[in-house]
Amino acid sequence: MTAQELLPSLEKSLGTKIQHKTEFRGETTYTISPVDLREIAQFCRDELSFDYLIDITSIDNSGEEPRFEIVYELYSMALGIHLRLKLGISEDVGAVDTVSDIWPTANWHEREIYDMMGIKFNGHPDLRRILMWDGYPFFPLRKEFPLEGLPSEMPDVAFTKVTPMARPTAGTMTSHIPRSSRRVAKAWLVIALEFFLFFGVASRLNALGIATSWISSGVTARGKVIVFGHGGTAAAADAIKHPPPGYPYAERIDRHQGSGQFRMIIDPKTGLVARVLVEKSTGFKGFDDSAVETFQRWRWKPGTWKEIVCPVSWCIGCLLPP
């Protein structure tokens, strides 16, 4: 049975108990009343093979009525069909019947919603907080709960003080989090160091003819074929005889400032790059030898970022004060 066959039978059986139906990207959502939840849940499990409750989530629509929404994600293991049930709960009621006896997986899902949102589940066998400690007076996922938290009267419990943060409307994080300004400055210093290693030291060594593992060889355009050459030379034979550092893949598409698109050809004997073909060209007239050489000269070998630059910059960064 498919979803096209199953869901019409559900709609026919439940009739007006389905208040609203939504279709989105092949998934169906039914909005129902809280008073009909258990009947519909039982019917979905016993008659329609929705034997697995994936998750239960809650939404706080503060300022609207009903304020809260609960969403049930159902799945039929036998049929491979997903169904979503959604219902609204007013803040005055603040409770709905449990479905933990229908789907055992609902037990902890309902406890988490109670803990974070304050919605109660009538008939739940063990409705206790699951994340916060017993006696915690707030519900952290409600909209009125401030981002920086609220103080607690339990000094023996960790993380009971207000965290040094401000709500997004009060200003930037830099001006409200201690040490954030120093951390930003430290991050910029590490970034500057990485640029110096790549574009300063590496380019100087290459200009002196000293081989560096993270600088690939130059290439030269010859009609529709770009051939690798060491030190910016244009010798095709030399490129094949002494190919540049190998890449951990057989083929790669590259672009250079929108001028062209290339395909790297790998030598099956050595596993290294043998040549680069021009796949597409837009305004290739201005794409001369120097542009091609620059394009390849500034390409660093994949993996070198972690092997060379990051360890060096991280070590120096760790020596800086926080």
C-alpha beads as a LAMMPS data file, in Angstrom:
LAMMPS data file: protein, C-alpha beads

322 atoms
321 bonds

1 atom types
1 bond types

-500.0 500.0 xlo xhi
-500.0 500.0 ylo yhi
-500.0 500.0 zlo zhi

Masses

1 110.0

Atoms # bond

1 1 1 0.000 0.000 0.000
2 1 1 1.296 3.443 -0.913
3 1 1 0.739 6.819 0.688
4 1 1 -1.730 7.672 -2.088
5 1 1 -3.804 4.658 -1.044
6 1 1 -3.304 4.849 2.711
7 1 1 -3.973 8.485 3.526
8 1 1 -7.374 8.723 1.780
9 1 1 -8.587 5.837 3.927
10 1 1 -7.384 7.708 7.004
11 1 1 -9.199 10.867 5.940
12 1 1 -12.349 8.896 5.205
13 1 1 -12.297 7.156 8.578
14 1 1 -11.577 10.253 10.657
15 1 1 -13.695 12.708 8.690
16 1 1 -14.089 16.068 10.405
17 1 1 -11.610 15.144 13.123
18 1 1 -8.937 16.236 10.657
19 1 1 -9.141 20.015 10.903
20 1 1 -6.570 20.830 8.247
21 1 1 -4.347 19.026 5.761
22 1 1 -1.008 20.263 4.410
23 1 1 1.103 18.729 1.643
24 1 1 4.745 19.756 1.356
25 1 1 7.494 17.972 -0.565
26 1 1 5.658 14.701 -0.554
27 1 1 4.904 14.745 3.177
28 1 1 1.446 15.064 4.703
29 1 1 0.570 16.942 7.885
30 1 1 -2.808 16.671 9.603
31 1 1 -3.905 19.252 12.158
32 1 1 -6.150 17.675 14.772
33 1 1 -7.797 18.567 18.077
34 1 1 -6.124 17.601 21.379
35 1 1 -9.287 15.774 22.465
36 1 1 -8.993 13.437 19.461
37 1 1 -5.284 12.736 19.844
38 1 1 -5.454 9.320 21.487
39 1 1 -8.171 8.016 19.187
40 1 1 -6.296 9.093 16.064
41 1 1 -2.973 7.831 17.418
42 1 1 -4.478 4.436 18.215
43 1 1 -6.071 4.241 14.774
44 1 1 -2.814 5.169 13.041
45 1 1 -0.907 2.487 14.891
46 1 1 -3.410 -0.388 14.766
47 1 1 -5.169 0.181 11.444
48 1 1 -2.587 1.991 9.313
49 1 1 0.668 0.356 10.479
50 1 1 2.286 3.534 11.832
51 1 1 4.211 1.500 14.359
52 1 1 7.072 3.916 14.994
53 1 1 6.937 7.338 16.640
54 1 1 10.064 9.113 15.392
55 1 1 9.841 12.219 17.538
56 1 1 7.607 14.686 19.338
57 1 1 8.438 18.382 19.147
58 1 1 6.838 21.508 20.554
59 1 1 6.585 25.099 19.343
60 1 1 6.040 28.265 21.356
61 1 1 4.033 30.755 19.293
62 1 1 4.173 33.450 21.936
63 1 1 1.553 36.124 21.354
64 1 1 -0.708 33.817 19.341
65 1 1 -3.593 31.579 20.319
66 1 1 -3.215 28.728 20.848
67 1 1 0.246 29.526 22.104
68 1 1 1.747 26.046 21.912
69 1 1 1.883 23.436 19.181
70 1 1 2.886 19.786 19.505
71 1 1 4.043 17.861 16.448
72 1 1 4.071 14.053 16.245
73 1 1 6.304 12.439 13.615
74 1 1 4.945 8.982 12.685
75 1 1 6.478 6.363 10.435
76 1 1 5.345 3.005 9.077
77 1 1 8.270 0.595 9.045
78 1 1 6.346 -1.846 6.868
79 1 1 5.152 0.662 4.263
80 1 1 7.899 3.278 4.438
81 1 1 5.416 6.145 4.829
82 1 1 5.879 9.244 6.974
83 1 1 2.954 11.099 8.568
84 1 1 2.877 14.198 10.728
85 1 1 0.168 15.043 13.281
86 1 1 -0.027 18.542 14.714
87 1 1 -2.240 20.022 17.417
88 1 1 -2.516 23.300 19.301
89 1 1 -2.682 23.811 23.070
90 1 1 -3.659 27.046 24.760
91 1 1 -1.528 28.386 27.589
92 1 1 -4.490 28.181 29.971
93 1 1 -4.884 24.438 29.383
94 1 1 -1.187 23.632 29.069
95 1 1 -1.715 19.869 28.923
96 1 1 -2.545 17.025 26.557
97 1 1 -3.007 13.271 26.918
98 1 1 0.046 11.045 26.783
99 1 1 0.666 8.574 23.967
100 1 1 3.475 6.763 25.776
101 1 1 1.291 3.668 26.160
102 1 1 0.675 3.630 22.395
103 1 1 4.271 4.326 21.355
104 1 1 6.834 3.681 24.126
105 1 1 9.276 6.066 22.454
106 1 1 6.987 8.924 23.484
107 1 1 7.997 8.534 27.135
108 1 1 11.196 10.559 27.068
109 1 1 10.009 12.855 24.277
110 1 1 7.096 13.966 26.445
111 1 1 9.363 14.383 29.465
112 1 1 11.673 16.641 27.478
113 1 1 8.772 18.805 26.269
114 1 1 7.530 19.081 29.842
115 1 1 11.025 19.993 31.031
116 1 1 11.791 22.584 28.349
117 1 1 8.344 23.979 27.504
118 1 1 6.226 23.264 30.574
119 1 1 3.480 21.353 28.749
120 1 1 2.073 18.511 30.841
121 1 1 1.022 15.099 29.549
122 1 1 -1.936 13.614 31.345
123 1 1 -1.517 9.935 32.185
124 1 1 2.255 9.869 31.731
125 1 1 3.756 7.164 33.993
126 1 1 6.793 9.209 35.058
127 1 1 6.427 12.891 34.230
128 1 1 9.666 14.308 35.674
129 1 1 12.272 16.689 34.347
130 1 1 14.775 14.940 32.128
131 1 1 17.457 17.612 31.572
132 1 1 17.065 20.218 34.306
133 1 1 17.116 19.298 37.979
134 1 1 14.000 18.807 40.100
135 1 1 12.793 22.092 41.495
136 1 1 14.141 24.206 38.645
137 1 1 11.501 26.942 38.357
138 1 1 11.779 27.874 34.670
139 1 1 11.136 26.390 31.219
140 1 1 14.199 27.296 29.105
141 1 1 12.682 26.932 25.620
142 1 1 9.790 29.307 26.158
143 1 1 10.090 32.572 24.304
144 1 1 10.149 34.712 27.455
145 1 1 13.190 32.874 28.829
146 1 1 16.154 35.257 28.299
147 1 1 19.141 34.186 26.247
148 1 1 21.585 34.865 29.090
149 1 1 19.592 32.677 31.470
150 1 1 18.078 33.408 34.871
151 1 1 19.622 33.148 38.348
152 1 1 18.834 30.115 40.474
153 1 1 18.536 29.773 44.256
154 1 1 20.540 26.533 44.241
155 1 1 24.190 27.601 44.671
156 1 1 25.379 24.000 45.023
157 1 1 24.323 23.218 41.439
158 1 1 26.638 24.106 38.560
159 1 1 25.705 26.791 36.017
160 1 1 23.113 28.538 38.188
161 1 1 24.381 32.063 37.583
162 1 1 23.433 34.290 34.691
163 1 1 25.903 33.831 31.847
164 1 1 27.798 36.945 30.650
165 1 1 25.694 37.445 27.541
166 1 1 23.162 39.931 26.310
167 1 1 20.147 39.513 24.120
168 1 1 20.803 40.141 20.422
169 1 1 18.845 43.412 20.557
170 1 1 21.117 44.827 23.280
171 1 1 24.281 45.062 21.213
172 1 1 27.059 43.042 19.689
173 1 1 28.620 39.979 21.261
174 1 1 32.019 41.698 21.261
175 1 1 30.854 44.367 23.696
176 1 1 29.165 41.980 26.116
177 1 1 31.242 38.808 26.339
178 1 1 34.404 39.061 28.465
179 1 1 37.650 38.556 26.547
180 1 1 35.826 38.555 23.213
181 1 1 37.736 41.597 21.940
182 1 1 41.047 39.964 22.752
183 1 1 39.946 36.742 21.088
184 1 1 38.970 38.610 17.929
185 1 1 42.368 40.306 17.843
186 1 1 44.060 36.957 18.399
187 1 1 42.079 35.398 15.555
188 1 1 43.095 38.184 13.176
189 1 1 46.714 37.701 14.188
190 1 1 46.537 33.986 13.365
191 1 1 44.875 34.758 10.011
192 1 1 47.610 37.259 9.189
193 1 1 50.210 34.630 10.033
194 1 1 48.593 32.114 7.687
195 1 1 48.527 34.631 4.839
196 1 1 52.178 35.433 5.487
197 1 1 53.121 31.747 5.285
198 1 1 51.203 31.207 2.061
199 1 1 51.677 34.416 0.122
200 1 1 54.934 35.611 1.609
201 1 1 57.296 32.768 2.419
202 1 1 55.919 30.347 -0.178
203 1 1 56.038 32.784 -3.091
204 1 1 59.567 33.890 -2.170
205 1 1 60.851 30.307 -2.089
206 1 1 59.190 29.630 -5.422
207 1 1 60.814 32.702 -6.967
208 1 1 64.204 31.458 -5.800
209 1 1 63.582 28.101 -7.431
210 1 1 63.275 26.254 -4.120
211 1 1 60.646 23.505 -4.252
212 1 1 57.851 23.800 -1.719
213 1 1 55.380 21.005 -1.096
214 1 1 52.342 23.275 -1.080
215 1 1 53.090 25.128 -4.340
216 1 1 52.203 23.260 -7.508
217 1 1 54.105 23.718 -10.734
218 1 1 53.216 26.314 -13.321
219 1 1 51.187 25.543 -16.420
220 1 1 51.177 27.021 -19.904
221 1 1 48.279 27.383 -22.336
222 1 1 48.788 25.860 -25.781
223 1 1 45.640 26.249 -27.811
224 1 1 43.049 24.078 -26.133
225 1 1 45.508 22.103 -23.997
226 1 1 47.232 23.342 -20.879
227 1 1 50.392 21.409 -20.018
228 1 1 52.100 21.301 -16.641
229 1 1 55.677 22.550 -16.484
230 1 1 58.067 22.983 -13.584
231 1 1 59.152 26.455 -12.571
232 1 1 56.674 28.036 -14.980
233 1 1 58.224 26.421 -18.068
234 1 1 56.153 25.278 -21.043
235 1 1 57.728 21.918 -21.864
236 1 1 55.124 19.216 -22.386
237 1 1 57.716 16.437 -22.327
238 1 1 59.171 17.706 -19.086
239 1 1 55.696 17.938 -17.583
240 1 1 54.988 14.284 -18.309
241 1 1 58.480 13.189 -17.304
242 1 1 58.406 15.114 -14.044
243 1 1 54.736 15.558 -13.125
244 1 1 53.722 17.888 -10.306
245 1 1 52.672 16.636 -6.850
246 1 1 49.863 14.112 -7.026
247 1 1 46.289 14.837 -6.127
248 1 1 44.149 12.419 -4.085
249 1 1 41.540 12.149 -6.831
250 1 1 41.375 11.133 -10.460
251 1 1 39.667 14.194 -11.894
252 1 1 38.914 17.726 -10.835
253 1 1 37.120 20.716 -12.338
254 1 1 38.722 24.118 -11.729
255 1 1 37.866 27.695 -12.687
256 1 1 40.055 30.777 -12.787
257 1 1 38.246 34.122 -12.445
258 1 1 35.500 32.975 -14.804
259 1 1 37.965 32.708 -17.697
260 1 1 37.767 28.982 -18.251
261 1 1 36.945 25.561 -16.915
262 1 1 39.510 22.782 -16.900
263 1 1 39.720 19.043 -16.386
264 1 1 42.821 17.449 -14.928
265 1 1 43.947 14.250 -16.670
266 1 1 45.712 11.687 -14.483
267 1 1 48.534 9.423 -15.667
268 1 1 47.270 5.891 -14.844
269 1 1 50.825 4.610 -14.371
270 1 1 51.944 7.168 -11.834
271 1 1 48.608 8.398 -10.534
272 1 1 49.804 11.977 -10.984
273 1 1 48.451 14.862 -13.021
274 1 1 49.639 14.641 -16.632
275 1 1 47.805 17.535 -18.260
276 1 1 44.783 19.817 -18.006
277 1 1 42.167 20.122 -20.738
278 1 1 40.127 23.248 -21.377
279 1 1 36.497 22.167 -21.064
280 1 1 34.880 25.576 -21.427
281 1 1 36.181 29.016 -22.283
282 1 1 34.641 32.451 -21.818
283 1 1 36.839 35.202 -23.179
284 1 1 39.878 32.969 -23.459
285 1 1 41.810 35.643 -25.429
286 1 1 42.932 37.317 -22.253
287 1 1 43.869 34.027 -20.662
288 1 1 47.581 34.120 -21.562
289 1 1 50.495 32.083 -20.312
290 1 1 51.188 34.284 -17.323
291 1 1 47.566 34.086 -16.200
292 1 1 47.617 30.316 -16.453
293 1 1 50.917 30.115 -14.619
294 1 1 49.608 32.365 -11.880
295 1 1 46.501 30.243 -11.662
296 1 1 48.501 27.093 -11.016
297 1 1 51.385 28.594 -9.088
298 1 1 49.098 29.758 -6.324
299 1 1 47.396 26.397 -5.998
300 1 1 48.526 24.609 -2.867
301 1 1 48.445 20.867 -2.519
302 1 1 45.250 19.493 -0.852
303 1 1 45.941 18.465 2.710
304 1 1 48.876 20.839 3.188
305 1 1 46.650 23.349 4.968
306 1 1 46.368 20.897 7.855
307 1 1 49.872 19.500 7.487
308 1 1 51.884 22.724 7.532
309 1 1 50.081 26.011 8.047
310 1 1 47.456 25.143 10.634
311 1 1 49.821 23.391 13.093
312 1 1 52.295 26.266 12.913
313 1 1 49.683 28.993 13.323
314 1 1 47.833 27.067 16.029
315 1 1 51.019 26.539 18.028
316 1 1 51.782 30.247 17.886
317 1 1 48.156 31.054 18.655
318 1 1 48.241 28.828 21.740
319 1 1 51.222 30.785 23.038
320 1 1 49.246 34.016 22.872
321 1 1 47.290 35.052 26.000
322 1 1 43.533 34.316 25.846

Bonds

1 1 1 2
2 1 2 3
3 1 3 4
4 1 4 5
5 1 5 6
6 1 6 7
7 1 7 8
8 1 8 9
9 1 9 10
10 1 10 11
11 1 11 12
12 1 12 13
13 1 13 14
14 1 14 15
15 1 15 16
16 1 16 17
17 1 17 18
18 1 18 19
19 1 19 20
20 1 20 21
21 1 21 22
22 1 22 23
23 1 23 24
24 1 24 25
25 1 25 26
26 1 26 27
27 1 27 28
28 1 28 29
29 1 29 30
30 1 30 31
31 1 31 32
32 1 32 33
33 1 33 34
34 1 34 35
35 1 35 36
36 1 36 37
37 1 37 38
38 1 38 39
39 1 39 40
40 1 40 41
41 1 41 42
42 1 42 43
43 1 43 44
44 1 44 45
45 1 45 46
46 1 46 47
47 1 47 48
48 1 48 49
49 1 49 50
50 1 50 51
51 1 51 52
52 1 52 53
53 1 53 54
54 1 54 55
55 1 55 56
56 1 56 57
57 1 57 58
58 1 58 59
59 1 59 60
60 1 60 61
61 1 61 62
62 1 62 63
63 1 63 64
64 1 64 65
65 1 65 66
66 1 66 67
67 1 67 68
68 1 68 69
69 1 69 70
70 1 70 71
71 1 71 72
72 1 72 73
73 1 73 74
74 1 74 75
75 1 75 76
76 1 76 77
77 1 77 78
78 1 78 79
79 1 79 80
80 1 80 81
81 1 81 82
82 1 82 83
83 1 83 84
84 1 84 85
85 1 85 86
86 1 86 87
87 1 87 88
88 1 88 89
89 1 89 90
90 1 90 91
91 1 91 92
92 1 92 93
93 1 93 94
94 1 94 95
95 1 95 96
96 1 96 97
97 1 97 98
98 1 98 99
99 1 99 100
100 1 100 101
101 1 101 102
102 1 102 103
103 1 103 104
104 1 104 105
105 1 105 106
106 1 106 107
107 1 107 108
108 1 108 109
109 1 109 110
110 1 110 111
111 1 111 112
112 1 112 113
113 1 113 114
114 1 114 115
115 1 115 116
116 1 116 117
117 1 117 118
118 1 118 119
119 1 119 120
120 1 120 121
121 1 121 122
122 1 122 123
123 1 123 124
124 1 124 125
125 1 125 126
126 1 126 127
127 1 127 128
128 1 128 129
129 1 129 130
130 1 130 131
131 1 131 132
132 1 132 133
133 1 133 134
134 1 134 135
135 1 135 136
136 1 136 137
137 1 137 138
138 1 138 139
139 1 139 140
140 1 140 141
141 1 141 142
142 1 142 143
143 1 143 144
144 1 144 145
145 1 145 146
146 1 146 147
147 1 147 148
148 1 148 149
149 1 149 150
150 1 150 151
151 1 151 152
152 1 152 153
153 1 153 154
154 1 154 155
155 1 155 156
156 1 156 157
157 1 157 158
158 1 158 159
159 1 159 160
160 1 160 161
161 1 161 162
162 1 162 163
163 1 163 164
164 1 164 165
165 1 165 166
166 1 166 167
167 1 167 168
168 1 168 169
169 1 169 170
170 1 170 171
171 1 171 172
172 1 172 173
173 1 173 174
174 1 174 175
175 1 175 176
176 1 176 177
177 1 177 178
178 1 178 179
179 1 179 180
180 1 180 181
181 1 181 182
182 1 182 183
183 1 183 184
184 1 184 185
185 1 185 186
186 1 186 187
187 1 187 188
188 1 188 189
189 1 189 190
190 1 190 191
191 1 191 192
192 1 192 193
193 1 193 194
194 1 194 195
195 1 195 196
196 1 196 197
197 1 197 198
198 1 198 199
199 1 199 200
200 1 200 201
201 1 201 202
202 1 202 203
203 1 203 204
204 1 204 205
205 1 205 206
206 1 206 207
207 1 207 208
208 1 208 209
209 1 209 210
210 1 210 211
211 1 211 212
212 1 212 213
213 1 213 214
214 1 214 215
215 1 215 216
216 1 216 217
217 1 217 218
218 1 218 219
219 1 219 220
220 1 220 221
221 1 221 222
222 1 222 223
223 1 223 224
224 1 224 225
225 1 225 226
226 1 226 227
227 1 227 228
228 1 228 229
229 1 229 230
230 1 230 231
231 1 231 232
232 1 232 233
233 1 233 234
234 1 234 235
235 1 235 236
236 1 236 237
237 1 237 238
238 1 238 239
239 1 239 240
240 1 240 241
241 1 241 242
242 1 242 243
243 1 243 244
244 1 244 245
245 1 245 246
246 1 246 247
247 1 247 248
248 1 248 249
249 1 249 250
250 1 250 251
251 1 251 252
252 1 252 253
253 1 253 254
254 1 254 255
255 1 255 256
256 1 256 257
257 1 257 258
258 1 258 259
259 1 259 260
260 1 260 261
261 1 261 262
262 1 262 263
263 1 263 264
264 1 264 265
265 1 265 266
266 1 266 267
267 1 267 268
268 1 268 269
269 1 269 270
270 1 270 271
271 1 271 272
272 1 272 273
273 1 273 274
274 1 274 275
275 1 275 276
276 1 276 277
277 1 277 278
278 1 278 279
279 1 279 280
280 1 280 281
281 1 281 282
282 1 282 283
283 1 283 284
284 1 284 285
285 1 285 286
286 1 286 287
287 1 287 288
288 1 288 289
289 1 289 290
290 1 290 291
291 1 291 292
292 1 292 293
293 1 293 294
294 1 294 295
295 1 295 296
296 1 296 297
297 1 297 298
298 1 298 299
299 1 299 300
300 1 300 301
301 1 301 302
302 1 302 303
303 1 303 304
304 1 304 305
305 1 305 306
306 1 306 307
307 1 307 308
308 1 308 309
309 1 309 310
310 1 310 311
311 1 311 312
312 1 312 313
313 1 313 314
314 1 314 315
315 1 315 316
316 1 316 317
317 1 317 318
318 1 318 319
319 1 319 320
320 1 320 321
321 1 321 322
